[in-house]
Structure formats: C-alpha cells, structure tokens
Amino acid sequence: MKTYQKYLESYKKGFIGFNTLGILFQSCLGSAAAMLVLQNGTSPAQMIQLFFITIFCMGFNGSVLAQQKPKIVFNMLIATITVSTVIALLNLFII
C-alpha cells in the first residue's frame, strides 16, 4: 500500500502530464491487446475479450475527459493496464 500511495501522490502532482501519457500508453496497449485477440479468430469468446478491452480503455478516457478526481483516474489507469495486459498475455501464450 505504501508503493500505491507514493505513485498516487506523484500522479497527483503531475496530473495533466500523466493523463496525457496515460491516454497514449493505454491506447497503444489496448490496441495491441485487441490485435492479439482478433488474430485468434472472431468467436464469441474473442468478442467478449474485445468488449472488456474496449470498455476499460473507454472508461479511462472518459474519466480523464470528465475531469474526475485524480485517485479515480489513477485507479482506472491501473485497471485498464491490468485488463489489457492479462488479455494480451492470455492470447499470446495460452490461447
């Protein structure tokens, strides 16, 4: 929890700049994850994975555009990166 607090405080200090970097990074990661999902086909299972990637990425972008509190935006960034990374790794190695 100490590490989380440290990164949250750093995020709050550079909120505008980190939002810009966050949007760029999570958009690139999300699109790479979507590409890996679609390389494995277009079955309902892949469409559900694609749905989650899209919803989480749009949720983060929406929280930035809605000017939510820094803690909410930071948590959305962590969630988006986690979901995109897990789905990308699943499609890269397991499926």
KOLGU-4560 file (N, C-alpha, C; in nm, 3 decimals, padded with zeros to 5 digits):
<recs>
<n_xx: 00.082 n_yy: -00.119 n_zz: 00.000 ca_xx: 00.000 ca_yy: 00.000 ca_zz: 00.000 c_xx: 00.087 c_yy: 00.126 c_zz: 00.000 mol: A seq: 1 type: MET>
<n_xx: 00.204 n_yy: 00.114 n_zz: 00.057 ca_xx: 00.294 ca_yy: 00.230 ca_zz: 00.061 c_xx: 00.337 c_yy: 00.269 c_zz: -00.080 mol: A seq: 2 type: LYS>
<n_xx: 00.363 n_yy: 00.170 n_zz: -00.165 ca_xx: 00.403 ca_yy: 00.197 ca_zz: -00.303 c_xx: 00.289 c_yy: 00.263 c_zz: -00.379 mol: A seq: 3 type: THR>
<n_xx: 00.167 n_yy: 00.214 n_zz: -00.358 ca_xx: 00.050 ca_yy: 00.273 ca_zz: -00.422 c_xx: 00.036 c_yy: 00.420 c_zz: -00.384 mol: A seq: 4 type: TYR>
<n_xx: 00.048 n_yy: 00.451 n_zz: -00.257 ca_xx: 00.036 ca_yy: 00.589 ca_zz: -00.210 c_xx: 00.144 c_yy: 00.678 c_zz: -00.271 mol: A seq: 5 type: GLN>
<n_xx: 00.265 n_yy: 00.624 n_zz: -00.281 ca_xx: 00.376 ca_yy: 00.701 ca_zz: -00.339 c_xx: 00.348 c_yy: 00.736 c_zz: -00.484 mol: A seq: 6 type: LYS>
<n_xx: 00.302 n_yy: 00.637 n_zz: -00.562 ca_xx: 00.273 ca_yy: 00.661 ca_zz: -00.702 c_xx: 00.149 c_yy: 00.750 c_zz: -00.719 mol: A seq: 7 type: TYR>
<n_xx: 00.052 n_yy: 00.737 n_zz: -00.632 ca_xx: -00.067 ca_yy: 00.822 ca_zz: -00.638 c_xx: -00.031 c_yy: 00.968 c_zz: -00.613 mol: A seq: 8 type: LEU>
<n_xx: 00.054 n_yy: 00.993 n_zz: -00.515 ca_xx: 00.096 ca_yy: 01.130 ca_zz: -00.487 c_xx: 00.175 c_yy: 01.189 c_zz: -00.604 mol: A seq: 9 type: GLU>
<n_xx: 00.259 n_yy: 01.108 n_zz: -00.665 ca_xx: 00.334 ca_yy: 01.152 ca_zz: -00.782 c_xx: 00.239 c_yy: 01.182 c_zz: -00.898 mol: A seq: 10 type: SER>
<n_xx: 00.138 n_yy: 01.098 n_zz: -00.913 ca_xx: 00.039 ca_yy: 01.117 ca_zz: -01.019 c_xx: -00.040 c_yy: 01.246 c_zz: -00.997 mol: A seq: 11 type: TYR>
<n_xx: -00.074 n_yy: 01.273 n_zz: -00.872 ca_xx: -00.149 ca_yy: 01.396 ca_zz: -00.841 c_xx: -00.067 c_yy: 01.521 c_zz: -00.872 mol: A seq: 12 type: LYS>
<n_xx: 00.063 n_yy: 01.516 n_zz: -00.848 ca_xx: 00.148 ca_yy: 01.633 ca_zz: -00.873 c_xx: 00.158 c_yy: 01.666 c_zz: -01.022 mol: A seq: 13 type: LYS>
<n_xx: 00.167 n_yy: 01.564 n_zz: -01.105 ca_xx: 00.179 ca_yy: 01.586 ca_zz: -01.249 c_xx: 00.056 c_yy: 01.539 c_zz: -01.323 mol: A seq: 14 type: GLY>
<n_xx: -00.060 n_yy: 01.570 n_zz: -01.269 ca_xx: -00.187 ca_yy: 01.515 ca_zz: -01.317 c_xx: -00.208 c_yy: 01.536 c_zz: -01.467 mol: A seq: 15 type: PHE>
<n_xx: -00.189 n_yy: 01.656 n_zz: -01.516 ca_xx: -00.215 ca_yy: 01.685 ca_zz: -01.657 c_xx: -00.119 c_yy: 01.608 c_zz: -01.748 mol: A seq: 16 type: ILE>
<n_xx: 00.009 n_yy: 01.610 n_zz: -01.716 ca_xx: 00.108 ca_yy: 01.539 ca_zz: -01.797 c_xx: 00.091 c_yy: 01.389 c_zz: -01.792 mol: A seq: 17 type: GLY>
<n_xx: 00.063 n_yy: 01.336 n_zz: -01.672 ca_xx: 00.046 ca_yy: 01.191 ca_zz: -01.660 c_xx: -00.082 c_yy: 01.144 c_zz: -01.729 mol: A seq: 18 type: PHE>
<n_xx: -00.184 n_yy: 01.230 n_zz: -01.733 ca_xx: -00.305 ca_yy: 01.192 ca_zz: -01.807 c_xx: -00.275 c_yy: 01.178 c_zz: -01.955 mol: A seq: 19 type: ASN>
<n_xx: -00.196 n_yy: 01.270 n_zz: -02.008 ca_xx: -00.158 ca_yy: 01.262 ca_zz: -02.149 c_xx: -00.080 c_yy: 01.133 c_zz: -02.177 mol: A seq: 20 type: THR>
<n_xx: 00.018 n_yy: 01.106 n_zz: -02.093 ca_xx: 00.097 ca_yy: 00.983 ca_zz: -02.110 c_xx: 00.011 c_yy: 00.859 c_zz: -02.089 mol: A seq: 21 type: LEU>
<n_xx: -00.079 n_yy: 00.865 n_zz: -01.993 ca_xx: -00.167 ca_yy: 00.752 ca_zz: -01.965 c_xx: -00.256 c_yy: 00.719 c_zz: -02.083 mol: A seq: 22 type: GLY>
<n_xx: -00.314 n_yy: 00.823 n_zz: -02.145 ca_xx: -00.401 ca_yy: 00.801 ca_zz: -02.261 c_xx: -00.321 c_yy: 00.740 c_zz: -02.376 mol: A seq: 23 type: ILE>
<n_xx: -00.202 n_yy: 00.792 n_zz: -02.401 ca_xx: -00.119 ca_yy: 00.737 ca_zz: -02.508 c_xx: -00.082 c_yy: 00.592 c_zz: -02.480 mol: A seq: 24 type: LEU>
<n_xx: -00.034 n_yy: 00.565 n_zz: -02.358 ca_xx: 00.013 ca_yy: 00.430 ca_zz: -02.326 c_xx: -00.100 c_yy: 00.329 c_zz: -02.327 mol: A seq: 25 type: PHE>
<n_xx: -00.212 n_yy: 00.360 n_zz: -02.260 ca_xx: -00.318 ca_yy: 00.261 ca_zz: -02.252 c_xx: -00.387 c_yy: 00.241 c_zz: -02.386 mol: A seq: 26 type: GLN>
<n_xx: -00.388 n_yy: 00.344 n_zz: -02.471 ca_xx: -00.445 ca_yy: 00.327 ca_zz: -02.605 c_xx: -00.358 c_yy: 00.235 c_zz: -02.689 mol: A seq: 27 type: SER>
<n_xx: -00.228 n_yy: 00.251 n_zz: -02.682 ca_xx: -00.137 ca_yy: 00.162 ca_zz: -02.756 c_xx: -00.144 c_yy: 00.020 c_zz: -02.703 mol: A seq: 28 type: CYS>
<n_xx: -00.145 n_yy: 00.005 n_zz: -02.570 ca_xx: -00.153 ca_yy: -00.128 ca_zz: -02.510 c_xx: -00.287 c_yy: -00.194 c_zz: -02.543 mol: A seq: 29 type: LEU>
<n_xx: -00.395 n_yy: -00.117 n_zz: -02.535 ca_xx: -00.527 ca_yy: -00.171 ca_zz: -02.567 c_xx: -00.539 c_yy: -00.214 c_zz: -02.712 mol: A seq: 30 type: GLY>
<n_xx: -00.483 n_yy: -00.135 n_zz: -02.802 ca_xx: -00.491 ca_yy: -00.172 ca_zz: -02.943 c_xx: -00.405 c_yy: -00.295 c_zz: -02.973 mol: A seq: 31 type: SER>
<n_xx: -00.292 n_yy: -00.309 n_zz: -02.907 ca_xx: -00.209 ca_yy: -00.429 ca_zz: -02.925 c_xx: -00.282 c_yy: -00.552 c_zz: -02.870 mol: A seq: 32 type: ALA>
<n_xx: -00.348 n_yy: -00.537 n_zz: -02.756 ca_xx: -00.425 ca_yy: -00.648 ca_zz: -02.700 c_xx: -00.541 c_yy: -00.685 c_zz: -02.791 mol: A seq: 33 type: ALA>
<n_xx: -00.608 n_yy: -00.586 n_zz: -02.848 ca_xx: -00.718 ca_yy: -00.612 ca_zz: -02.941 c_xx: -00.667 c_yy: -00.685 c_zz: -03.065 mol: A seq: 34 type: ALA>
<n_xx: -00.550 n_yy: -00.646 n_zz: -03.113 ca_xx: -00.491 ca_yy: -00.713 ca_zz: -03.229 c_xx: -00.464 c_yy: -00.860 c_zz: -03.198 mol: A seq: 35 type: MET>
<n_xx: -00.409 n_yy: -00.887 n_zz: -03.080 ca_xx: -00.380 ca_yy: -01.025 ca_zz: -03.043 c_xx: -00.508 c_yy: -01.107 c_zz: -03.029 mol: A seq: 36 type: LEU>
<n_xx: -00.612 n_yy: -01.046 n_zz: -02.977 ca_xx: -00.740 ca_yy: -01.115 ca_zz: -02.965 c_xx: -00.794 c_yy: -01.151 c_zz: -03.103 mol: A seq: 37 type: VAL>
<n_xx: -00.792 n_yy: -01.055 n_zz: -03.194 ca_xx: -00.850 ca_yy: -01.077 ca_zz: -03.326 c_xx: -00.766 c_yy: -01.170 c_zz: -03.413 mol: A seq: 38 type: LEU>
<n_xx: -00.638 n_yy: -01.185 n_zz: -03.381 ca_xx: -00.555 ca_yy: -01.281 ca_zz: -03.455 c_xx: -00.597 c_yy: -01.424 c_zz: -03.428 mol: A seq: 39 type: GLN>
<n_xx: -00.663 n_yy: -01.446 n_zz: -03.314 ca_xx: -00.707 ca_yy: -01.581 ca_zz: -03.278 c_xx: -00.847 c_yy: -01.612 c_zz: -03.327 mol: A seq: 40 type: ASN>
<n_xx: -00.908 n_yy: -01.523 n_zz: -03.402 ca_xx: -01.041 ca_yy: -01.551 ca_zz: -03.456 c_xx: -01.144 c_yy: -01.450 c_zz: -03.411 mol: A seq: 41 type: GLY>
<n_xx: -01.269 n_yy: -01.479 n_zz: -03.450 ca_xx: -01.378 ca_yy: -01.388 ca_zz: -03.415 c_xx: -01.494 c_yy: -01.463 c_zz: -03.350 mol: A seq: 42 type: THR>
<n_xx: -01.462 n_yy: -01.560 n_zz: -03.268 ca_xx: -01.565 ca_yy: -01.636 ca_zz: -03.198 c_xx: -01.623 c_yy: -01.549 c_zz: -03.085 mol: A seq: 43 type: SER>
<n_xx: -01.733 n_yy: -01.593 n_zz: -03.026 ca_xx: -01.791 ca_yy: -01.516 ca_zz: -02.915 c_xx: -01.693 c_yy: -01.494 c_zz: -02.798 mol: A seq: 44 type: PRO>
<n_xx: -01.604 n_yy: -01.588 n_zz: -02.773 ca_xx: -01.506 ca_yy: -01.571 ca_zz: -02.665 c_xx: -01.412 c_yy: -01.455 c_zz: -02.694 mol: A seq: 45 type: ALA>
<n_xx: -01.368 n_yy: -01.442 n_zz: -02.819 ca_xx: -01.281 ca_yy: -01.331 ca_zz: -02.856 c_xx: -01.357 c_yy: -01.198 c_zz: -02.854 mol: A seq: 46 type: GLN>
<n_xx: -01.484 n_yy: -01.201 n_zz: -02.891 ca_xx: -01.563 ca_yy: -01.078 ca_zz: -02.889 c_xx: -01.586 c_yy: -01.029 c_zz: -02.745 mol: A seq: 47 type: MET>
<n_xx: -01.600 n_yy: -01.121 n_zz: -02.652 ca_xx: -01.615 ca_yy: -01.082 ca_zz: -02.511 c_xx: -01.485 c_yy: -01.020 c_zz: -02.460 mol: A seq: 48 type: ILE>
<n_xx: -01.372 n_yy: -01.079 n_zz: -02.497 ca_xx: -01.243 ca_yy: -01.021 ca_zz: -02.458 c_xx: -01.225 c_yy: -00.882 c_zz: -02.519 mol: A seq: 49 type: GLN>
<n_xx: -01.261 n_yy: -00.868 n_zz: -02.644 ca_xx: -01.252 ca_yy: -00.739 ca_zz: -02.712 c_xx: -01.344 c_yy: -00.636 c_zz: -02.646 mol: A seq: 50 type: LEU>
<n_xx: -01.461 n_yy: -00.681 n_zz: -02.602 ca_xx: -01.555 ca_yy: -00.594 ca_zz: -02.531 c_xx: -01.491 c_yy: -00.538 c_zz: -02.404 mol: A seq: 51 type: PHE>
<n_xx: -01.427 n_yy: -00.625 n_zz: -02.324 ca_xx: -01.366 ca_yy: -00.580 ca_zz: -02.199 c_xx: -01.250 c_yy: -00.483 c_zz: -02.223 mol: A seq: 52 type: PHE>
<n_xx: -01.170 n_yy: -00.511 n_zz: -02.324 ca_xx: -01.061 ca_yy: -00.419 ca_zz: -02.357 c_xx: -01.117 c_yy: -00.281 c_zz: -02.392 mol: A seq: 53 type: ILE>
<n_xx: -01.218 n_yy: -00.280 n_zz: -02.478 ca_xx: -01.276 ca_yy: -00.154 ca_zz: -02.524 c_xx: -01.342 c_yy: -00.078 c_zz: -02.410 mol: A seq: 54 type: THR>
<n_xx: -01.419 n_yy: -00.147 n_zz: -02.327 ca_xx: -01.489 ca_yy: -00.081 ca_zz: -02.216 c_xx: -01.390 c_yy: -00.020 c_zz: -02.117 mol: A seq: 55 type: ILE>
<n_xx: -01.287 n_yy: -00.092 n_zz: -02.081 ca_xx: -01.191 ca_yy: -00.038 ca_zz: -01.985 c_xx: -01.114 c_yy: 00.080 c_zz: -02.042 mol: A seq: 56 type: PHE>
<n_xx: -01.071 n_yy: 00.070 n_zz: -02.168 ca_xx: -00.999 ca_yy: 00.182 ca_zz: -02.230 c_xx: -01.089 c_yy: 00.304 c_zz: -02.243 mol: A seq: 57 type: CYS>
<n_xx: -01.213 n_yy: 00.285 n_zz: -02.284 ca_xx: -01.306 ca_yy: 00.398 ca_zz: -02.294 c_xx: -01.340 c_yy: 00.454 c_zz: -02.158 mol: A seq: 58 type: MET>
<n_xx: -01.346 n_yy: 00.368 n_zz: -02.056 ca_xx: -01.373 ca_yy: 00.415 ca_zz: -01.920 c_xx: -01.264 c_yy: 00.507 c_zz: -01.869 mol: A seq: 59 type: GLY>
<n_xx: -01.139 n_yy: 00.470 n_zz: -01.896 ca_xx: -01.028 ca_yy: 00.558 ca_zz: -01.854 c_xx: -01.032 c_yy: 00.689 c_zz: -01.931 mol: A seq: 60 type: PHE>
<n_xx: -01.050 n_yy: 00.681 n_zz: -02.063 ca_xx: -01.057 ca_yy: 00.804 ca_zz: -02.143 c_xx: -01.172 c_yy: 00.893 c_zz: -02.097 mol: A seq: 61 type: ASN>
<n_xx: -01.285 n_yy: 00.831 n_zz: -02.065 ca_xx: -01.400 ca_yy: 00.907 ca_zz: -02.016 c_xx: -01.375 c_yy: 00.972 c_zz: -01.882 mol: A seq: 62 type: GLY>
<n_xx: -01.303 n_yy: 00.901 n_zz: -01.793 ca_xx: -01.274 ca_yy: 00.960 ca_zz: -01.662 c_xx: -01.179 c_yy: 01.078 c_zz: -01.674 mol: A seq: 63 type: SER>
<n_xx: -01.088 n_yy: 01.073 n_zz: -01.770 ca_xx: -00.998 ca_yy: 01.187 ca_zz: -01.793 c_xx: -01.078 c_yy: 01.305 c_zz: -01.850 mol: A seq: 64 type: VAL>
<n_xx: -01.161 n_yy: 01.278 n_zz: -01.951 ca_xx: -01.239 ca_yy: 01.384 ca_zz: -02.013 c_xx: -01.341 c_yy: 01.444 c_zz: -01.918 mol: A seq: 65 type: LEU>
<n_xx: -01.394 n_yy: 01.364 n_zz: -01.826 ca_xx: -01.492 ca_yy: 01.414 ca_zz: -01.729 c_xx: -01.426 c_yy: 01.485 c_zz: -01.611 mol: A seq: 66 type: ALA>
<n_xx: -01.293 n_yy: 01.489 n_zz: -01.611 ca_xx: -01.214 ca_yy: 01.554 ca_zz: -01.506 c_xx: -01.249 c_yy: 01.501 c_zz: -01.367 mol: A seq: 67 type: GLN>
<n_xx: -01.246 n_yy: 01.368 n_zz: -01.357 ca_xx: -01.269 ca_yy: 01.302 ca_zz: -01.229 c_xx: -01.153 c_yy: 01.332 c_zz: -01.134 mol: A seq: 68 type: GLN>
<n_xx: -01.170 n_yy: 01.295 n_zz: -01.009 ca_xx: -01.064 ca_yy: 01.314 ca_zz: -00.910 c_xx: -00.942 c_yy: 01.230 c_zz: -00.948 mol: A seq: 69 type: LYS>
<n_xx: -00.822 n_yy: 01.278 n_zz: -00.915 ca_xx: -00.701 ca_yy: 01.205 ca_zz: -00.955 c_xx: -00.698 c_yy: 01.060 c_zz: -00.908 mol: A seq: 70 type: PRO>
<n_xx: -00.751 n_yy: 01.030 n_zz: -00.791 ca_xx: -00.748 ca_yy: 00.892 ca_zz: -00.741 c_xx: -00.834 c_yy: 00.801 c_zz: -00.829 mol: A seq: 71 type: LYS>
<n_xx: -00.950 n_yy: 00.849 n_zz: -00.872 ca_xx: -01.037 ca_yy: 00.770 ca_zz: -00.959 c_xx: -00.969 c_yy: 00.745 c_zz: -01.093 mol: A seq: 72 type: ILE>
<n_xx: -00.910 n_yy: 00.849 n_zz: -01.150 ca_xx: -00.842 ca_yy: 00.836 ca_zz: -01.280 c_xx: -00.724 c_yy: 00.741 c_zz: -01.267 mol: A seq: 73 type: VAL>
<n_xx: -00.647 n_yy: 00.752 n_zz: -01.160 ca_xx: -00.532 ca_yy: 00.665 ca_zz: -01.138 c_xx: -00.575 c_yy: 00.520 c_zz: -01.125 mol: A seq: 74 type: PHE>
<n_xx: -00.683 n_yy: 00.495 n_zz: -01.050 ca_xx: -00.733 ca_yy: 00.359 ca_zz: -01.036 c_xx: -00.784 c_yy: 00.303 c_zz: -01.168 mol: A seq: 75 type: ASN>
<n_xx: -00.847 n_yy: 00.388 n_zz: -01.248 ca_xx: -00.893 ca_yy: 00.344 ca_zz: -01.381 c_xx: -00.774 c_yy: 00.310 c_zz: -01.471 mol: A seq: 76 type: MET>
<n_xx: -00.668 n_yy: 00.388 n_zz: -01.461 ca_xx: -00.547 ca_yy: 00.360 ca_zz: -01.540 c_xx: -00.488 c_yy: 00.225 c_zz: -01.502 mol: A seq: 77 type: LEU>
<n_xx: -00.479 n_yy: 00.199 n_zz: -01.373 ca_xx: -00.426 ca_yy: 00.070 ca_zz: -01.327 c_xx: -00.515 c_yy: -00.044 c_zz: -01.375 mol: A seq: 78 type: ILE>
<n_xx: -00.646 n_yy: -00.028 n_zz: -01.364 ca_xx: -00.739 ca_yy: -00.132 ca_zz: -01.408 c_xx: -00.728 c_yy: -00.157 c_zz: -01.558 mol: A seq: 79 type: ALA>
<n_xx: -00.720 n_yy: -00.051 n_zz: -01.636 ca_xx: -00.710 ca_yy: -00.063 ca_zz: -01.781 c_xx: -00.582 c_yy: -00.135 c_zz: -01.822 mol: A seq: 80 type: THR>
<n_xx: -00.472 n_yy: -00.095 n_zz: -01.763 ca_xx: -00.344 ca_yy: -00.158 ca_zz: -01.796 c_xx: -00.345 c_yy: -00.305 c_zz: -01.755 mol: A seq: 81 type: ILE>
<n_xx: -00.403 n_yy: -00.335 n_zz: -01.640 ca_xx: -00.409 ca_yy: -00.474 ca_zz: -01.593 c_xx: -00.493 c_yy: -00.560 c_zz: -01.687 mol: A seq: 82 type: THR>
<n_xx: -00.612 n_yy: -00.514 n_zz: -01.721 ca_xx: -00.701 ca_yy: -00.591 ca_zz: -01.808 c_xx: -00.638 c_yy: -00.612 c_zz: -01.946 mol: A seq: 83 type: VAL>
<n_xx: -00.586 n_yy: -00.508 n_zz: -02.004 ca_xx: -00.525 ca_yy: -00.520 ca_zz: -02.137 c_xx: -00.405 c_yy: -00.613 c_zz: -02.136 mol: A seq: 84 type: SER>
<n_xx: -00.322 n_yy: -00.603 n_zz: -02.033 ca_xx: -00.203 ca_yy: -00.688 ca_zz: -02.024 c_xx: -00.242 c_yy: -00.834 c_zz: -02.005 mol: A seq: 85 type: THR>
<n_xx: -00.337 n_yy: -00.862 n_zz: -01.916 ca_xx: -00.378 ca_yy: -01.000 ca_zz: -01.891 c_xx: -00.438 c_yy: -01.062 c_zz: -02.017 mol: A seq: 86 type: VAL>
<n_xx: -00.526 n_yy: -00.990 n_zz: -02.083 ca_xx: -00.588 ca_yy: -01.044 ca_zz: -02.204 c_xx: -00.485 c_yy: -01.062 c_zz: -02.316 mol: A seq: 87 type: ILE>
<n_xx: -00.392 n_yy: -00.968 n_zz: -02.328 ca_xx: -00.288 ca_yy: -00.982 ca_zz: -02.431 c_xx: -00.200 c_yy: -01.104 c_zz: -02.404 mol: A seq: 88 type: ALA>
<n_xx: -00.160 n_yy: -01.122 n_zz: -02.279 ca_xx: -00.076 ca_yy: -01.237 ca_zz: -02.245 c_xx: -00.151 c_yy: -01.368 c_zz: -02.263 mol: A seq: 89 type: LEU>
<n_xx: -00.279 n_yy: -01.371 n_zz: -02.228 ca_xx: -00.359 ca_yy: -01.492 ca_zz: -02.250 c_xx: -00.364 c_yy: -01.530 c_zz: -02.397 mol: A seq: 90 type: LEU>
<n_xx: -00.383 n_yy: -01.431 n_zz: -02.481 ca_xx: -00.393 ca_yy: -01.458 ca_zz: -02.624 c_xx: -00.258 c_yy: -01.484 c_zz: -02.688 mol: A seq: 91 type: ASN>
<n_xx: -00.153 n_yy: -01.434 n_zz: -02.628 ca_xx: -00.020 ca_yy: -01.453 ca_zz: -02.683 c_xx: 00.035 c_yy: -01.591 c_zz: -02.650 mol: A seq: 92 type: LEU>
<n_xx: 00.012 n_yy: -01.638 n_zz: -02.526 ca_xx: 00.075 ca_yy: -01.761 ca_zz: -02.482 c_xx: -00.020 c_yy: -01.879 c_zz: -02.464 mol: A seq: 93 type: PHE>
<n_xx: -00.140 n_yy: -01.855 n_zz: -02.416 ca_xx: -00.226 ca_yy: -01.967 ca_zz: -02.378 c_xx: -00.321 c_yy: -02.007 c_zz: -02.488 mol: A seq: 94 type: ILE>
<n_xx: -00.389 n_yy: -01.913 n_zz: -02.545 ca_xx: -00.496 ca_yy: -01.947 ca_zz: -02.641 c_xx: -00.435 c_yy: -01.973 c_zz: -02.778 mol: A seq: 95 type: ILE>
</recs>
